[in-house]
């Protein structure tokens, strides 16, 4: 079954059976790819990622160190490493449909741990949302905020994830407003979010969502069956 995900493209939007793609116009250097189906990674895509990473200013302050958000027991024999963007519609689809099935069957039973990494490539609101989720994590609400962001998508860089809206989400979850708002305004975890992006580039990831199941790479919003097969193989030691 073809994977769904987000890739950078180069034209005006048009709807296809696989999702919405861009055609026409000039592509910003910072754009990555929208995964419509699994396939070969082009040299151009890798080069684009390299340009973005190389363009980070050497004067940027070192990132605030933060624990990697995880879901599940630290002793779980299988780890799923996820790279995703909060504005990516395919990431939202996976988070709302496949992730709950994995949680029920494997995470809640102690067999799998899910490890989150930001790949905030779709614009400023992606970066702000990623920072805000980590700010929520300071108050023990990373996953609740993560889920709320995916339920609240409303168009790329359309204001859905403006800082005012991100702060309102914090109030909706009952976070301590003063502490959370200050974290959002200061971009406390901006460096950490960028560090995740740089790591994704080193791994050759050029689209979201992307996953590693005990090292086995899965690209795009694959169905539950694809993850079930990979997890069961990992549990069996294959």
C-alpha positions in Angstrom: 0.0 0.0 0.0 1.4 3.4 -0.9 2.6 5.5 2.0 1.3 8.9 2.7 3.5 11.8 4.0 4.8 15.2 3.3 7.4 16.2 0.8 8.6 19.5 -0.6 7.3 20.0 -4.2 7.5 22.8 -6.7 4.1 23.8 -8.2 0.7 25.2 -7.4 -1.6 22.9 -5.3 -3.8 20.3 -7.0 -5.6 17.4 -5.5 -4.6 13.9 -6.4 -5.7 10.5 -5.0 -2.6 10.5 -2.8 -3.2 13.9 -1.3 -2.5 17.5 -2.1 0.7 18.4 -3.9 2.3 21.6 -5.1 3.2 22.2 -8.8 4.7 25.3 -10.3 6.5 28.3 -8.7 9.8 28.5 -7.0 10.7 26.1 -4.2 12.3 27.6 -1.0 15.6 26.0 -0.2 14.3 25.0 3.3 11.4 22.9 1.9 11.6 19.1 2.4 9.5 16.5 0.6 5.9 15.5 1.0 5.9 11.7 1.1 3.2 10.6 -1.3 4.6 7.1 -1.7 7.9 5.4 -0.6 10.7 5.7 -3.2 14.2 6.7 -3.8 15.5 9.9 -2.1 16.9 12.3 -4.7 20.3 13.9 -4.5 18.5 17.2 -4.9 16.4 16.6 -1.8 19.5 15.7 0.3 21.3 18.7 -1.0 18.5 20.9 0.0 18.6 19.6 3.6 22.3 20.1 3.7 22.0 23.7 2.6 19.5 24.4 5.4 21.6 22.8 8.1 24.8 24.5 6.8 23.0 27.8 6.9 22.4 27.7 10.7 24.4 30.6 12.2 27.4 29.7 14.2 26.4 32.4 16.6 23.2 30.6 17.6 22.9 29.9 21.3 23.4 26.3 22.3 20.0 24.5 22.6 18.4 24.1 26.0 18.9 20.4 26.8 15.6 18.6 27.2 14.7 15.0 27.7 13.5 13.3 24.5 9.7 12.9 24.7 8.9 9.2 25.0 5.7 7.1 25.5 6.0 3.7 27.1 8.3 1.8 29.3 12.0 2.5 29.2 12.5 -1.3 29.4 10.4 -2.0 26.2 12.4 -4.3 23.8 11.2 -2.3 20.8 11.7 1.4 20.2 9.9 3.3 17.5 11.7 6.6 16.6 9.4 9.1 15.0 10.3 12.3 13.0 7.3 14.5 12.3 6.0 18.1 11.8 2.9 19.4 13.6 1.6 21.0 10.4 2.0 17.9 8.3 -1.4 16.5 7.5 -0.1 12.9 7.0 1.6 13.1 10.4 -1.8 14.1 11.9 -3.5 11.2 10.1 -0.9 8.7 11.5 -1.1 10.2 15.0 -4.9 10.0 15.1 -5.4 6.6 13.5 -2.3 4.3 13.7 -0.6 5.5 16.8 -3.6 4.7 19.1 -3.6 1.1 17.7 0.1 0.7 18.4 -0.4 2.2 21.9 -3.1 -0.2 22.8 -1.5 -3.3 21.4 2.2 -2.7 22.2 3.0 0.4 24.2 0.5 -0.2 27.0 1.6 -3.8 27.2 5.3 -2.8 27.7 6.5 -4.1 24.4 7.1 -0.8 22.6 8.4 2.6 23.5 7.6 5.5 21.1 10.3 8.2 20.9 9.4 11.6 19.4 11.7 13.9 17.4 10.8 17.2 15.8 11.3 17.7 12.0 9.8 21.2 11.8 10.4 22.0 8.2 7.0 23.4 7.0 7.5 27.0 8.3 7.6 29.2 11.3 4.4 27.9 12.8 5.9 24.3 12.8 8.9 25.5 14.8 6.7 27.5 17.2 4.4 24.5 17.7 7.3 22.2 18.3 8.7 24.6 20.9 5.3 24.9 22.6 4.9 21.2 22.8 8.2 20.9 24.6 7.2 23.8 26.9 4.1 21.8 27.7 6.4 18.9 28.5 8.0 21.0 31.3 4.6 20.6 33.0 4.2 16.9 32.2 1.8 17.5 29.3 3.8 16.9 26.2 1.7 14.1 24.7 -1.6 15.8 25.6 -0.4 19.0 23.8 1.0 16.9 20.9 -2.5 15.3 20.4 -4.2 18.7 20.7 -2.0 20.2 18.0 -2.8 17.4 15.6 -6.5 17.9 16.3 -6.2 21.6 15.6 -4.5 21.8 12.2 -6.1 24.4 9.9 -3.8 25.1 7.0 -0.1 25.6 6.7 1.2 28.8 8.3 -2.4 30.2 8.4 -2.3 31.3 12.0 -3.6 28.1 13.4 -0.4 27.8 15.4 0.3 31.4 16.1 1.9 32.1 19.5 -1.4 33.4 20.8 -3.2 30.2 19.7 -0.4 28.1 21.2 -0.8 29.8 24.5 -4.6 29.3 24.3 -4.0 25.6 23.9 -1.9 25.6 27.1 -4.8 27.2 29.0 -7.1 24.6 27.5 -5.0 21.9 29.0 -4.8 23.7 32.4 -1.1 24.5 32.2 0.4 27.2 34.4 -0.1 30.2 32.1 2.7 32.5 33.2 5.3 29.8 33.0 4.1 28.3 29.7 3.6 31.7 28.0 7.1 32.8 28.9 8.5 29.5 27.5 6.6 30.0 24.2 7.6 33.7 23.9 11.3 33.0 24.6 11.5 30.1 22.1 13.2 28.2 25.0 13.5 25.0 23.0 14.1 26.5 19.6 17.7 25.2 19.5 16.7 21.7 20.6 14.1 21.7 17.8 16.7 22.7 15.3 19.1 20.0 16.7 16.4 17.4 15.9 16.1 18.7 12.4 19.9 18.5 11.9 19.9 14.9 13.2 17.1 14.0 10.7 19.3 15.5 7.9 22.2 13.3 8.9 19.9 10.3 8.8 18.9 11.2 5.2 15.3 11.9 6.1 13.6 14.2 3.6 9.9 13.9 4.4 7.5 13.4 7.2 6.4 11.3 8.9 9.5 9.0 9.1 10.0 6.1 11.5 12.6 3.6 12.7 11.4 0.4 14.3 14.5 -0.9 16.1 16.4 0.6 13.3 14.1 -0.6 10.4 13.1 2.5 8.4 9.5 3.1 7.5 8.7 6.2 5.4 5.3 7.9 5.3 2.0 7.3 7.0 2.0 3.6 6.5 -1.0 1.6 7.8 -1.0 -0.2 11.1 -0.3 -3.5 9.4 3.1 -2.3 8.3 4.1 -1.3 11.8 2.6 -4.5 13.3 4.8 -6.6 10.9 7.9 -4.6 11.8 7.3 -4.7 15.5 6.5 -8.4 15.6 9.7 -9.2 13.6 11.7 -7.1 16.1 10.1 -8.9 19.0 10.9 -12.2 17.4 14.5 -11.1 17.0 14.4 -11.1 13.2 
